[in-house]
């Protein structure tokens, strides 16, 4: 049971980032900026909790920081039609440098912040885990049971047809990226408050692995969340092997989550089909 809880706790930030990538790509926007958004959300949550002493305000700040960086990506990729991969990678570099600068400015360190308060348990339950399961169900419902979800999938599959029905393609894509930033920002806040501090580079490639979870989950919220559990299991196995001193080279143990990620994606990449207009810029007279 303890191992299961550990897997779920490790999987949560992966899962939220994977849900974030799902919403962005369903609308047709590639969002490799998830790594930077996780980092921004973590720092935003740490700063707000440090200044107010209230982790709930920290969570809101983390979500806001994630949305702010996602707005930058959406502005560049949608408004100015910058290559989406280039734009999102630039956001990652910006987040890494800016977080290090703010860390030095506020905490006088380029490696970590002061300790901050985390969320108290809800009668023995981890509040982040409760929120995670609620959010997964809510995201699945939004994508497949609401007008917003139908329109988001429409602009990701066939933007010309969606526009012919009076749907603003760029507006829907912007909303998808903004929602993506909120979810990944929450994932960053989870990372920071779970560890009670911000550490430079604490996202640790989770944003990139979350993109693999999106592919493995076939661009569905439930599928992406389920794939995130697989990657959380891989990281948990790495921790256990190191804790028990298994006689395997340390480098191999540290590679385990990434090797499992590559193996999983290689096995399904050719069988998965992304939204037809994913990553393809779109402009029209209506959206100018």
N, C-alpha and C positions, 0 to 999 in steps of 0.2 A: 504493500500500500504506500509506503514511504517513497519507493522508487517511482510509482505512478504519479504521485504528487510532484516529485522532482521533475519528471518528464513534462507534465502539464505546465509547470511554472517556467521551465526553460522554453517550451514551445510557444508560450503566449506572445512574446514580442515578434517571433517569426510569423505567427498566425495573423497578428494585426497588420504587419507589413505586407503579408501575402494578400489579405483582404484589400489593402490599399492598392496594391498593384492590379488586382482584379478589377476594381472599379475604374481605374484609369485606363486600362487596356480594353475593357468592354466598350468604352467610349471612343477608342481608336487612338489613344495617346500612350506611347511607350514612356514608362516612368522609372528610369534607372536611378533617379534621385532619391529613391527610398532609403538608401544608405545615409545620405546627408540629412534627410528628414528625421530619421531615427535619432541621429546625433543631435540635431537641433531641438527635437522634442525633449530629449534627455537633459540638455542644458537648460532649456526653458523651465522645465519642472524643478530642476535643482535650484535655480536662481530664485524662483517664486517661493519655493518652500523655505529656502534659506532666509529670505527677507520677511516672510509673513509667519513662518512656523506652522502653516496649514498645508498639508500635502494635497488636499482637494483643490486648493487654489493652484498648487503646483501642477496638478493634472491638467487643469484648464489652460495654464500657461504653456504646457508642453504641446497640447492640441493646437493652441494659437500659433506657436512657433513653427509647427509642422505645416500649418495652413499657409503661413507667410512664405515659407520657402517654396511650397508647391505653387503659390500664386506667381512667383518669379519664373518658375519653369513654364507655367501655362502662358504667361505673358510673352515669353520669348518664343515658345513653340507654336502657339496658336495665333497670337496677334502678329508676330513678325516672321512666322514660318521658319524659324531656325530649326535645323536638324534636331529631332527630338532626342537622339542619343547624345549629341554634342551638348545640347542645352542641359540635360539632366546630369551629365558628367560634370559640367561646369558648376552646377549647384552643389554637387558632392564636394568638389574642391573648395568652393566658397564656404560651405558649412564647416569643413575640417579646419580651415584657417581661421575663420571667424570665431569658432568655439574656443580654439586655443588662445586667441587674442583676448576674448572676454574672460576666460578662465584666469589668465595672468592678471588682468585688470582688476577683477573682483576678489579672487582668492590668492593672488600673488604666487601662483604656481602654474606651470604649463602641463602638469601631469594629472592632478586631481583636485577636487573641491573639498570643502569642509564636510563633515558628516551632517546629513539632514534627516528629518523624521520621515518614516514610511507610514503607510496606511495601517491602522490597527485591524486585527482580525474581526470578522463578523461571527461571533459565537464559534470560533474555531475554523471558520471558512476564510480563505484568502479572497478579499474583495476583488482583486484583479482577475482571479479565475472566474468568479461569478459574472463580472462584467464581460469577460471574454466570451463565455458561452451565450450570454444574452445577445451580445453584438453579432456573433456568428449567425444565430437564428434570425436576427433582425435584418442582417445583410442579405441572407438568402431570400427572405420575404420581399425585401425592397426590389431585388433584381428580377424576381419572377412573378410577383403579385401586385406590383404597383405601376402606375402610368410612367413614373420617373424611370423605373427599371426598364420598361419596354422601350421608351424613347432613347435611353442610354445605349441599349443594345442595338437599336435601329441605326443610330449614327455611327456605331462601330462596325456594323455589317454593310450598310448601304447608305452613306450620307446623302447621296443625290435623291434617293427615294424618300428619305426622311424629310429633306428640305421641301420636296414637292407636296408634302402633307402639312407644311407650315411650321416645321420644327426648326429652330435655330441650331444648326450643327455646332457652331463654335460655342454658343452658350451652354449647350448640354455637355460638350467636352470639357469646358472650363469647370462646370459643376462636378464632373467626375474626378478631375484632377484635384479640386479643392477638397472633396470628400476623401480622396486618397491621402492628402496631406494630414487631414484630421486623424485618420486611423493610424497612420504611421507615426504621427506625433504622439498619440496615446501609447503606442508601442515603445517609443523612446522614454516617455515618462515612466512606464512600467520598469524598464531597465534601470533607470536612475533611482527610483524610490525603492525598488527591490534590493539594490545594493547600497542604498542610503548615501550615495554620493555620485558625482559625475567624474568619470575617468576619461582622459583623452583617448579617442579611438575606441570607446566602449561599444560601439555598434558592431565592431568585429566582423564585418562582412555579412551581417544578418540581412541587410537590405538586398544584397545580390542573391543570397540563398533564397530569400522570399520570392524573387522572380522565378527561380527554379520551381518553387512550390506552386506558383501560378500556372506554370506549364504542366506540372505533374497533376494539378487539380483541374486541368482542362478549362480554365477561366471561369470556374464557378466558385462561389463563396464557400460552400461546404467542402468541395474538393480541395480548395487551397488551404483551408483550415486543417483538413485531414492530412495533407502532405506536410504541413508545418509540424504536426505531431511526429511524423517520421523523422524529420530533421532534428527535432528536439530529442528524440530517442537516440539518434546518432551522437549528439553532444553529451547526453547523459552517459552513454557507454564509454565515451572518451574519459569523462570524469571518474567513473568507476574503475576503469582499467588503471588510471594513474594512481587512484587512492589505494588500490590493492597491490600496487607494485608489480603488475604483470610483466613478465620478462619479454617485453616487446620494445623495440627502439622508440624513444619518446617522440621522435619526429613522425613516426608512422601513426602513433596514437593521436597526435595533434592533427594529422591529415584525415583521420577517420570521417568526421562529418562532411568534409569536402569530397572525399572519395565516394561516399554513399550518395551525395548529391549528384555527382557526375554520372554515377551508375544509374540512378533513378531517372534522370533526365534523358540519358542516352537510350534508355529502354522505352520511353514513351514519346520522345520528341517527334519521331516520324509519324506517330499515330494521332497526335494532337493537332487540331486546326485552330489557330488564333482567329479572332474577329477579322473579317476580310479586309477592313480598312485600317487595321491596327498599324500605327506608325506612318500613315500616309497623310500628308498635309491636305487641308481642304479650305477653300475660300469661295465666297459667293457674294453677289451684290447685296443680298439681305444682311450678311454679317459684317459688311464694311462700314 
